[in-house]
Amino acid sequence: MEVDQKCISAADIDNRLTQYYNADERKRNVVDFNQLYGSVFVNRNVSLEKIRYFGFDMDYTLAVYKSPIYEELGYNILTKRLVSIGYPKELITNYKYDPTFPVRGLFFDTLYGNLLKVDAHGNIMTCIHGFHVYSSHKIREFYPNKYVLPGEKRFFILNTLFNLPEIYVLAAIIDLFHKIPEYQKKPTGVESKYLRLSYKSIHQDVRESVDWMHNKGILKQITAENPEKYVEMQPHLPVLLNRMRECGRKTFLITNSEYWYTESIMNFLFDTANADKPWKNYFDYIVVDAKKPIFFEEGTAMRCVNETTGALQVGSVTSAAFEKRHTYAGGSSEVFMKMVGAKGKDILYLGDHIFGDILKSKRSCGWRTFLVVPEIDREMLVWSQKNDIYLKMKGLERVLEDVYSDYDSAKNPPDITCLRKYLANTVETMDRAYGKLGSLFRSGARQTFYASQAMRFADLYASSFINIINYSLHFLFRAPHQLMPHESAVLDPTVAGFSESSQATGHKFVSAPSTGRDFFCRESNSFSVPLSDSKGVVECEDEDDSTSENNSDSENPSLENLNESTAADNGKDEASGSNIYY
């Protein structure tokens, strides 16, 4: 193939692209989203037959808050609080919450006031200041290598669903001050004749307002008074818990929420025709006010809760006094496992918090982990509908590879300006299909920092905990084999029978509903519950029994190994950058 050393034209790009990309053929090979709805996805092998204890978080796991109405509530409370402490009233009148803007996993740079989307290695993929997206050239003015180190204290990681309104508030405040004539924009803040306001102090004010909203109980109080408005009903929750208990498994609840709030929300969730007993009878053990992630480290004193008054008993509970179906507060994972007689691998813990629920329980205790990511349904829908754009992007990268492989170093290098622009536009088109800040899991061909944490620390993940009802409790979730580049170079994965899919294989009990759905909202759906529990798998292996399966749970992390000792000392989530309230 001859290469035009002067310029790669648009026509030449299109001609070359046809070698690697056929839109019609690719669309025929994409799996219908409806066939994947209700799936559980696998990073590491897990045999449910070997799980003796199923543990659950409550907020955004069992109790899923309706989106975007719940984020709007949090945003409105935050803006009113900020105006009350001196911020311009235009923050309320000129800015309304836009659910298409924020995405989890962003880093907030408290020095320059930028929201950053970074990949697994800290390379910057997107930079937003206020609501303005910076160009690559502008990014390099602040970050010459387009790289950040997540462990630096100046970067605050917004990893949780509770951070979504906070992301929008930060962008709105910065945008507002840049529009007020008397304030001048400076590299590290804004300044008027009589006042200087740094981005760091703006962030501190927002953080204190967020703490006030949660710790003063205002958000919880409003939610508890109107659960039908803000909390999705989970009609098959009692069915799932009954199945687990009938199969001889034990269930427990560990939540950071206080007893009064837990009681209110759980009573609402079990106010369904499928519940034939009080909610506490569905759990063998209940722990409130757990203070995760400290719970998975040194912990606190485990105290008995007076279920009538909500008051805590003086002193720590002893093993002799520890009873089933009673409510306890605080404690530690070590004490809890000793009292219930469990080892780490006996437990599968389901939660939404990548740090407080998943990373800490995995690394500190060796628990098996199930990450709940409500955004997955929408991510999968876009991925299935726009997958041809991604494949086109891959084709363009192959074209770029060919241009340089055919390049004669003795001649002038080819002009690939047009090709790079074509590729950048394709990546932007793919990103914008997910929302204004793109996908939670990727930007173009690169995975986000959040995606890398999810793949590393979550054994299983799904859009909802209820998806596990679609599988037998003897099911083996098998992870795909992973090839290193030097291995895949000599072995075609498709020929060798290696699967690139991380979806659990086997019989599925339900399929997606045929009706439409607003995928910006996380609403409960109708499930068809299996009539009996299949026991077809008598003997199966998980990752601990087979050396042939991949196990990426390394003890020597790179960027993901953040300052966990600091998190343990102050009760904050340093990996996600937020206090853990629930």
C-alpha positions as CSV (number, residue, x, y, z in Angstrom):
1,M,0.0,0.0,0.0
2,E,1.5,3.3,-1.0
3,V,1.4,6.2,1.3
4,D,0.9,9.9,0.4
5,Q,3.8,11.4,2.4
6,K,2.3,14.9,2.1
7,C,-1.3,14.5,3.1
8,I,-3.8,11.8,4.0
9,S,-7.1,13.1,2.5
10,A,-10.6,12.5,3.6
11,A,-11.2,10.3,0.5
12,D,-8.2,8.3,1.2
13,I,-9.3,7.8,4.8
14,D,-12.7,6.6,3.7
15,N,-11.2,4.1,1.2
16,R,-8.9,2.7,3.8
17,L,-11.6,2.5,6.4
18,T,-13.7,0.1,4.3
19,Q,-11.0,-2.5,4.9
20,Y,-11.8,-2.6,8.6
21,Y,-15.3,-1.3,9.0
22,N,-18.6,-2.3,7.4
23,A,-21.5,-0.6,9.3
24,D,-24.3,-2.8,8.0
25,E,-22.3,-6.0,8.8
26,R,-21.3,-4.8,12.2
27,K,-24.9,-3.9,13.2
28,R,-26.0,-7.4,12.4
29,N,-23.4,-8.8,14.8
30,V,-24.4,-6.6,17.8
31,V,-26.4,-8.5,20.5
32,D,-29.8,-7.0,21.2
33,F,-29.9,-5.1,24.5
34,N,-33.1,-6.9,25.4
35,Q,-31.3,-10.2,25.6
36,L,-28.8,-8.8,28.1
37,Y,-31.3,-7.0,30.4
38,G,-31.2,-8.4,33.9
39,S,-27.7,-9.8,33.5
40,V,-24.9,-10.1,36.1
41,F,-21.4,-9.4,34.7
42,V,-18.3,-11.1,35.8
43,N,-14.7,-9.9,36.6
44,R,-13.7,-13.0,38.7
45,N,-15.2,-16.4,39.1
46,V,-17.8,-16.7,41.8
47,S,-19.6,-19.9,42.7
48,L,-22.8,-19.1,44.4
49,E,-22.9,-22.6,45.8
50,K,-20.0,-21.7,48.1
51,I,-21.5,-18.5,49.3
52,R,-22.9,-19.0,52.9
53,Y,-23.8,-15.4,53.6
54,F,-25.3,-12.7,51.4
55,G,-24.8,-9.2,52.8
56,F,-26.5,-6.0,51.6
57,D,-25.9,-2.3,51.8
58,M,-29.1,-0.3,52.0
59,D,-28.8,3.1,50.2
60,Y,-28.6,2.9,46.4
61,T,-28.5,-0.9,46.8
62,L,-31.7,-2.2,48.3
63,A,-33.1,1.3,48.4
64,V,-32.6,2.8,45.0
65,Y,-33.5,6.5,44.8
66,K,-35.4,7.7,41.9
67,S,-33.4,9.6,39.3
68,P,-33.4,12.5,38.4
69,I,-35.9,13.7,41.0
70,Y,-33.7,12.7,44.0
71,E,-30.6,14.4,42.6
72,E,-32.8,17.5,42.0
73,L,-33.8,17.4,45.6
74,G,-30.2,17.3,46.8
75,Y,-29.2,20.0,44.4
76,N,-32.0,22.3,45.5
77,I,-31.1,21.8,49.2
78,L,-27.4,22.5,48.4
79,T,-28.0,25.7,46.5
80,K,-30.4,27.1,49.2
81,R,-27.8,26.4,51.8
82,L,-25.0,28.0,49.8
83,V,-27.1,31.1,49.2
84,S,-27.9,31.3,52.9
85,I,-24.2,31.5,53.7
86,G,-23.5,34.3,51.2
87,Y,-23.4,33.0,47.7
88,P,-25.3,34.9,45.0
89,K,-29.0,34.2,44.8
90,E,-28.6,33.8,41.0
91,L,-27.3,30.3,41.9
92,I,-31.0,29.4,42.5
93,T,-32.7,31.6,40.0
94,N,-30.4,31.0,37.0
95,Y,-29.4,27.4,37.3
96,K,-31.6,24.3,37.4
97,Y,-30.3,20.8,37.7
98,D,-29.6,19.1,34.4
99,P,-29.4,15.3,34.8
100,T,-27.6,15.0,31.4
101,F,-24.5,16.9,32.7
102,P,-22.9,15.1,35.7
103,V,-21.3,11.7,35.5
104,R,-19.6,9.9,38.4
105,G,-15.9,9.3,38.6
106,L,-14.8,12.9,37.9
107,F,-11.9,14.5,39.8
108,F,-12.3,18.0,41.0
109,D,-9.0,20.0,41.0
110,T,-9.3,22.3,44.0
111,L,-6.3,24.4,42.7
112,Y,-7.6,25.3,39.2
113,G,-11.3,24.6,39.7
114,N,-11.5,22.0,36.8
115,L,-13.6,18.8,36.6
116,L,-11.4,16.1,35.2
117,K,-12.3,12.8,33.6
118,V,-9.2,10.6,33.8
119,D,-8.3,7.1,32.7
120,A,-7.0,4.2,34.8
121,H,-3.5,5.6,34.8
122,G,-4.3,9.2,35.6
123,N,-4.2,10.5,32.0
124,I,-6.7,13.3,31.4
125,M,-9.4,12.5,28.9
126,T,-11.7,15.5,29.4
127,C,-11.4,18.8,31.3
128,I,-14.4,21.0,32.1
129,H,-14.2,24.4,33.8
130,G,-17.7,25.5,34.8
131,F,-19.7,24.3,31.8
132,H,-16.9,25.0,29.3
133,V,-15.0,22.0,27.9
134,Y,-11.3,22.8,27.4
135,S,-9.4,21.9,24.2
136,S,-6.4,19.7,24.3
137,H,-4.2,22.8,23.9
138,K,-5.9,24.5,26.9
139,I,-5.6,21.4,29.1
140,R,-1.8,21.4,28.6
141,E,-1.6,25.0,30.0
142,F,-2.7,23.6,33.3
143,Y,-1.4,20.0,33.0
144,P,1.6,19.9,30.7
145,N,1.6,16.1,30.5
146,K,-2.2,15.8,30.5
147,Y,-1.7,13.6,33.6
148,V,-2.6,13.8,37.3
149,L,-1.8,11.6,40.3
150,P,-5.1,10.7,42.0
151,G,-3.4,10.4,45.4
152,E,-2.7,14.1,45.5
153,K,-4.8,15.8,48.1
154,R,-5.7,18.7,45.7
155,F,-7.9,16.2,43.7
156,F,-11.3,15.3,45.1
157,I,-12.8,12.2,43.5
158,L,-16.6,12.3,43.0
159,N,-17.4,8.6,42.8
160,T,-20.8,8.1,44.3
161,L,-24.4,8.7,43.2
162,F,-24.7,11.2,46.1
163,N,-22.0,13.3,44.4
164,L,-24.1,14.0,41.2
165,P,-25.8,17.1,42.5
166,E,-22.4,18.2,44.0
167,I,-20.8,18.0,40.6
168,Y,-23.5,20.2,39.1
169,V,-23.3,22.7,42.0
170,L,-19.5,23.1,41.5
171,A,-19.8,23.7,37.8
172,A,-22.7,26.1,38.3
173,I,-20.9,28.2,41.0
174,I,-17.8,28.6,38.8
175,D,-19.8,29.4,35.7
176,L,-21.8,32.0,37.7
177,F,-18.8,33.9,39.1
178,H,-17.3,34.0,35.6
179,K,-20.4,35.8,34.4
180,I,-20.6,38.4,37.1
181,P,-18.9,41.5,35.7
182,E,-17.2,42.7,38.9
183,Y,-15.3,39.4,39.3
184,Q,-12.2,38.7,37.3
185,K,-11.1,35.2,36.4
186,K,-7.8,34.2,37.9
187,P,-5.9,30.8,37.5
188,T,-6.8,29.6,41.0
189,G,-10.0,31.5,41.6
190,V,-12.0,34.7,41.0
191,E,-11.3,38.2,42.3
192,S,-13.2,41.5,42.7
193,K,-12.0,44.8,44.0
194,Y,-12.7,43.8,47.6
195,L,-12.8,40.0,47.6
196,R,-10.8,37.1,46.4
197,L,-12.4,33.6,46.2
198,S,-10.2,30.6,45.5
199,Y,-11.5,27.4,43.9
200,K,-10.3,25.6,47.0
201,S,-12.5,27.7,49.3
202,I,-15.5,27.2,46.9
203,H,-15.0,23.5,47.2
204,Q,-14.7,23.7,51.0
205,D,-18.0,25.6,51.2
206,V,-19.7,23.1,48.9
207,R,-18.3,20.2,50.9
208,E,-19.5,21.7,54.2
209,S,-22.9,22.3,52.7
210,V,-23.0,18.6,51.6
211,D,-22.0,17.5,55.1
212,W,-24.7,19.8,56.6
213,M,-27.4,18.3,54.3
214,H,-26.6,14.8,55.3
215,N,-25.5,15.1,58.9
216,K,-28.4,17.4,59.9
217,G,-30.8,14.9,58.5
218,I,-32.6,17.3,56.2
219,L,-32.3,15.1,53.1
220,K,-33.1,11.9,55.0
221,Q,-36.0,13.6,56.8
222,I,-37.6,14.6,53.5
223,T,-37.0,11.2,52.0
224,A,-38.5,9.4,55.0
225,E,-41.6,11.6,54.9
226,N,-42.1,10.9,51.1
227,P,-40.6,7.5,50.4
228,E,-43.1,6.7,47.5
229,K,-41.8,9.9,45.8
230,Y,-38.1,9.3,46.1
231,V,-37.5,5.6,46.6
232,E,-38.2,2.8,44.1
233,M,-40.3,0.0,45.3
234,Q,-38.6,-3.4,45.0
235,P,-41.5,-5.9,44.9
236,H,-39.3,-9.0,44.5
237,L,-36.9,-8.1,47.3
238,P,-38.8,-10.4,49.8
239,V,-38.9,-13.2,47.1
240,L,-35.1,-13.0,46.7
241,L,-34.4,-13.1,50.4
242,N,-36.8,-16.0,50.9
243,R,-35.0,-18.0,48.2
244,M,-31.7,-17.4,49.9
245,R,-32.9,-18.4,53.3
246,E,-34.8,-21.5,52.0
247,C,-31.5,-22.6,50.4
248,G,-29.8,-22.5,53.7
249,R,-28.0,-19.2,53.2
250,K,-27.9,-16.5,55.8
251,T,-28.6,-12.8,55.0
252,F,-27.4,-9.6,56.7
253,L,-27.8,-5.9,56.3
254,I,-24.8,-3.5,57.0
255,T,-25.6,0.2,56.4
256,N,-24.2,3.5,57.5
257,S,-27.7,5.0,57.9
258,E,-29.0,5.5,61.4
259,Y,-31.6,3.2,62.9
260,W,-34.6,5.5,62.5
261,Y,-33.9,6.1,58.8
262,T,-33.2,2.4,58.1
263,E,-36.4,1.4,59.9
264,S,-38.4,3.9,57.8
265,I,-37.0,3.0,54.4
266,M,-37.0,-0.8,55.0
267,N,-40.6,-0.7,56.2
268,F,-41.5,1.1,52.9
269,L,-39.6,-1.5,50.8
270,F,-41.3,-4.4,52.4
271,D,-44.8,-2.9,52.2
272,T,-45.6,-5.2,49.3
273,A,-47.8,-8.2,48.6
274,N,-44.8,-10.4,48.4
275,A,-43.8,-9.7,52.0
276,D,-45.5,-12.0,54.5
277,K,-43.6,-10.9,57.6
278,P,-41.8,-7.8,59.1
279,W,-38.7,-6.8,57.2
280,K,-36.3,-7.7,60.1
281,N,-37.4,-11.3,59.8
282,Y,-35.8,-11.5,56.3
283,F,-32.3,-10.8,57.7
284,D,-30.3,-12.9,60.2
285,Y,-28.2,-10.0,61.2
286,I,-28.7,-6.2,61.0
287,V,-26.0,-3.6,61.6
288,V,-26.8,0.2,61.3
289,D,-24.6,3.2,61.7
290,A,-21.7,1.0,60.6
291,K,-19.4,3.9,59.7
292,K,-17.9,2.2,56.6
293,P,-15.1,2.1,55.6
294,I,-13.9,2.2,59.3
295,F,-16.1,-0.9,59.8
296,F,-13.7,-2.8,57.5
297,E,-10.6,-1.6,59.5
298,E,-10.4,-1.0,63.2
299,G,-14.1,-0.4,63.5
300,T,-16.0,1.0,66.5
301,A,-17.7,-0.5,69.5
302,M,-20.7,-2.7,68.5
303,R,-23.6,-1.6,70.6
304,C,-27.1,-3.0,70.9
305,V,-30.0,-0.8,69.6
306,N,-33.2,-0.3,71.5
307,E,-35.6,-1.0,68.7
308,T,-38.4,0.9,70.5
309,T,-36.6,4.2,71.2
310,G,-33.6,3.9,68.8
311,A,-31.2,4.5,71.8
312,L,-27.9,2.7,72.0
313,Q,-27.0,0.4,74.9
314,V,-24.0,1.4,76.9
315,G,-20.9,-0.8,76.3
316,S,-20.0,-3.3,73.6
317,V,-22.0,-6.4,72.8
318,T,-20.3,-9.7,73.7
319,S,-20.4,-12.9,71.7
320,A,-22.7,-14.4,74.2
321,A,-25.2,-11.6,73.9
322,F,-25.1,-11.4,70.1
323,E,-28.5,-12.6,68.7
324,K,-30.1,-13.1,65.3
325,R,-32.6,-10.7,64.0
326,H,-31.7,-8.0,66.5
327,T,-30.3,-4.7,65.5
328,Y,-26.8,-3.5,66.3
329,A,-24.9,-0.3,65.6
330,G,-21.2,0.1,64.7
331,G,-18.7,-2.7,65.2
332,S,-16.1,-4.0,62.8
333,S,-15.9,-6.7,60.1
334,E,-13.5,-8.7,62.2
335,V,-15.9,-8.8,65.2
336,F,-18.9,-9.4,63.0
337,M,-17.3,-12.4,61.2
338,K,-16.2,-13.9,64.5
339,M,-19.7,-13.6,66.0
340,V,-21.5,-15.1,63.0
341,G,-18.8,-17.7,62.3
342,A,-18.0,-16.7,58.8
343,K,-14.8,-16.5,56.8
344,G,-14.1,-13.9,54.1
345,K,-14.8,-16.1,51.1
346,D,-18.1,-17.3,52.6
347,I,-19.6,-13.8,52.1
348,L,-20.9,-12.1,49.0
349,Y,-21.5,-8.4,49.8
350,L,-23.7,-6.3,47.5
351,G,-23.2,-2.5,47.6
352,D,-23.0,0.6,45.4
353,H,-20.0,2.4,47.0
354,I,-16.8,1.5,45.0
355,F,-14.6,2.3,48.0
356,G,-16.7,2.0,51.2
357,D,-18.5,-1.2,50.1
358,I,-16.4,-2.9,47.5
359,L,-12.7,-2.0,47.7
360,K,-12.5,-2.1,51.5
361,S,-14.5,-5.3,52.0
362,K,-12.4,-7.0,49.3
363,R,-8.9,-5.9,50.4
364,S,-9.5,-5.8,54.2
365,C,-11.6,-9.0,54.6
366,G,-11.4,-11.0,51.4
367,W,-15.2,-10.8,50.9
368,R,-16.6,-11.6,47.5
369,T,-18.1,-8.4,46.1
370,F,-21.1,-7.5,43.9
371,L,-21.1,-3.8,42.7
372,V,-24.4,-2.2,42.0
373,V,-24.2,0.3,39.1
374,P,-27.6,1.7,38.3
375,E,-26.2,3.5,35.2
376,I,-25.4,0.2,33.4
377,D,-28.8,-0.1,31.8
378,R,-28.4,3.2,30.0
379,E,-24.8,2.5,29.2
380,M,-25.7,-0.8,27.6
381,L,-28.5,0.7,25.7
382,V,-26.3,3.4,24.2
383,W,-23.5,0.8,23.6
384,S,-25.8,-1.5,21.7
385,Q,-27.3,1.4,19.6
386,K,-24.1,3.3,18.9
387,N,-21.7,0.4,18.8
388,D,-21.1,1.0,15.1
389,I,-19.5,4.4,16.1
390,Y,-17.1,2.6,18.4
391,L,-16.2,0.1,15.7
392,K,-15.7,2.9,13.2
393,M,-13.3,4.5,15.7
394,K,-11.4,1.3,16.0
395,G,-11.2,1.1,12.2
396,L,-9.8,4.7,12.1
397,E,-7.1,3.6,14.6
398,R,-6.2,0.8,12.3
399,V,-5.9,3.2,9.4
400,L,-3.6,5.4,11.5
401,E,-1.6,2.3,12.3
402,D,-1.3,1.5,8.6
403,V,-0.2,5.0,7.8
404,Y,2.8,4.8,10.1
405,S,3.6,1.1,9.3
406,D,4.0,2.1,5.6
407,Y,5.9,5.3,6.5
408,D,9.4,5.5,5.1
409,S,11.5,7.3,7.8
410,A,13.8,8.6,5.1
411,K,11.0,10.8,3.8
412,N,8.9,13.5,5.3
413,P,6.3,12.2,7.7
414,P,2.7,12.0,6.4
415,D,0.3,14.8,7.3
416,I,-2.4,13.1,9.4
417,T,-4.2,16.3,10.5
418,C,-7.4,15.2,8.7
419,L,-7.2,11.7,10.1
420,R,-6.7,12.9,13.7
421,K,-9.6,15.3,13.3
422,Y,-11.8,12.6,11.9
423,L,-10.9,10.3,14.8
424,A,-11.4,13.0,17.4
425,N,-14.9,13.8,16.0
426,T,-15.8,10.1,16.1
427,V,-14.8,9.8,19.7
428,E,-16.8,13.0,20.6
429,T,-19.8,11.6,18.8
430,M,-19.6,8.4,20.8
431,D,-19.1,10.2,24.1
432,R,-22.0,12.6,23.5
433,A,-24.3,9.7,23.0
434,Y,-24.1,9.0,26.7
435,G,-24.5,12.5,27.9
436,K,-22.7,15.8,28.1
437,L,-19.7,14.4,29.9
438,G,-19.8,11.0,28.2
439,S,-19.8,7.5,29.6
440,L,-19.2,6.4,33.2
441,F,-16.8,3.7,31.9
442,R,-14.9,5.0,29.0
443,S,-14.0,7.9,26.6
444,G,-13.2,6.6,23.2
445,A,-11.1,3.5,23.4
446,R,-9.9,4.2,27.0
447,Q,-11.5,3.1,30.2
448,T,-12.1,5.6,33.0
449,F,-10.6,5.5,36.5
450,Y,-14.0,4.4,37.8
451,A,-14.1,1.5,35.3
452,S,-10.6,0.3,36.4
453,Q,-11.6,0.3,40.0
454,A,-14.8,-1.6,39.2
455,M,-13.0,-4.2,37.2
456,R,-10.3,-4.7,39.8
457,F,-12.3,-4.8,43.0
458,A,-15.8,-6.0,42.0
459,D,-16.1,-9.7,41.4
460,L,-19.6,-9.3,40.0
461,Y,-21.5,-6.2,38.9
462,A,-25.0,-5.4,37.6
463,S,-27.5,-2.6,37.3
464,S,-29.4,-3.9,40.3
465,F,-29.0,-6.4,43.2
466,I,-32.3,-7.9,42.0
467,N,-30.6,-9.3,38.9
468,I,-29.2,-12.1,41.0
469,I,-32.7,-13.5,41.2
470,N,-32.3,-14.6,37.5
471,Y,-29.7,-17.2,38.5
472,S,-29.7,-20.4,40.5
473,L,-28.1,-20.1,43.9
474,H,-25.8,-22.9,42.7
475,F,-24.7,-20.9,39.7
476,L,-21.1,-20.5,38.7
477,F,-20.3,-17.1,37.4
478,R,-17.2,-17.6,35.2
479,A,-15.0,-14.7,34.1
480,P,-13.6,-14.6,30.6
481,H,-9.9,-15.5,30.1
482,Q,-7.7,-12.5,29.7
483,L,-4.8,-12.5,27.3
484,M,-1.8,-10.2,27.5
485,P,-0.8,-8.5,24.3
486,H,2.1,-10.8,23.6
487,E,-0.3,-13.8,24.0
488,S,-3.0,-12.4,21.8
489,A,-0.4,-11.6,19.2
490,V,0.2,-15.3,18.6
491,L,-3.3,-16.7,19.5
492,D,-6.5,-15.5,18.0
493,P,-9.0,-15.5,21.0
494,T,-12.0,-16.3,18.8
495,V,-10.2,-19.3,17.3
496,A,-9.0,-20.6,20.7
497,G,-12.5,-20.4,22.2
498,F,-11.7,-17.5,24.5
499,S,-14.7,-15.3,25.2
500,E,-14.5,-11.5,25.2
501,S,-17.8,-11.2,27.0
502,S,-18.0,-10.8,30.7
503,Q,-21.6,-11.7,30.9
504,A,-22.5,-14.7,33.0
505,T,-23.5,-17.6,30.8
506,G,-26.3,-20.1,31.3
507,H,-30.0,-20.0,31.5
508,K,-31.6,-16.7,32.2
509,F,-35.0,-16.5,33.8
510,V,-36.1,-13.1,32.5
511,S,-35.8,-10.8,29.5
512,A,-36.2,-7.1,29.1
513,P,-39.7,-5.7,29.0
514,S,-40.9,-4.8,25.6
515,T,-42.1,-1.4,26.7
516,G,-40.0,1.7,26.5
517,R,-38.2,3.2,29.5
518,D,-36.6,6.5,30.4
519,F,-33.0,5.4,31.0
520,F,-32.1,8.6,32.7
521,C,-34.4,7.3,35.5
522,R,-33.7,4.3,37.6
523,E,-37.1,2.8,37.9
524,S,-38.0,-0.7,39.1
525,N,-39.2,-3.2,36.5
526,S,-41.3,-6.3,36.3
527,F,-39.5,-9.6,36.8
528,S,-40.6,-13.1,36.2
529,V,-39.6,-15.1,39.3
530,P,-38.4,-18.7,38.8
531,L,-40.7,-21.3,40.2
532,S,-38.0,-23.5,41.6
533,D,-34.3,-23.3,42.4
534,S,-32.3,-25.2,39.8
535,K,-29.8,-27.6,41.4
536,G,-28.3,-28.7,38.1
537,V,-24.7,-27.7,39.1
538,V,-23.6,-30.0,41.9
539,E,-19.9,-29.4,41.8
540,C,-18.3,-26.3,40.4
541,E,-15.1,-24.3,40.7
542,D,-14.5,-20.7,41.5
543,E,-11.3,-18.7,41.2
544,D,-9.8,-20.2,44.4
545,D,-10.1,-23.8,43.0
546,S,-8.5,-23.4,39.6
547,T,-5.2,-22.0,38.6
548,S,-6.3,-21.6,35.0
549,E,-8.8,-18.8,35.9
550,N,-7.6,-15.2,36.0
551,N,-7.2,-13.5,39.4
552,S,-6.3,-9.8,39.1
553,D,-6.7,-9.1,42.8
554,S,-3.1,-8.0,43.2
555,E,-1.6,-7.0,46.6
556,N,0.5,-4.4,44.9
557,P,-1.8,-1.8,43.3
558,S,-0.6,1.2,41.4
559,L,-2.8,4.3,41.2
560,E,-5.7,2.6,42.9
561,N,-3.7,2.2,46.1
562,L,-4.6,5.5,47.5
563,N,-4.0,6.8,51.0
564,E,-6.3,4.4,52.8
565,S,-4.8,5.1,56.3
566,T,-6.0,8.7,56.0
567,A,-9.5,7.5,55.1
568,A,-9.5,5.2,58.2
569,D,-8.4,8.0,60.5
570,N,-11.0,10.6,59.5
571,G,-13.9,8.4,58.3
572,K,-13.7,9.8,54.8
573,D,-13.5,8.0,51.5
574,E,-10.2,9.2,50.1
575,A,-10.5,7.0,47.0
576,S,-13.8,8.5,46.1
577,G,-13.2,11.8,47.7
578,S,-16.5,11.9,49.7
579,N,-17.8,11.3,53.2
580,I,-19.8,8.1,53.4
581,Y,-23.1,9.0,55.0
582,Y,-25.2,5.9,54.2
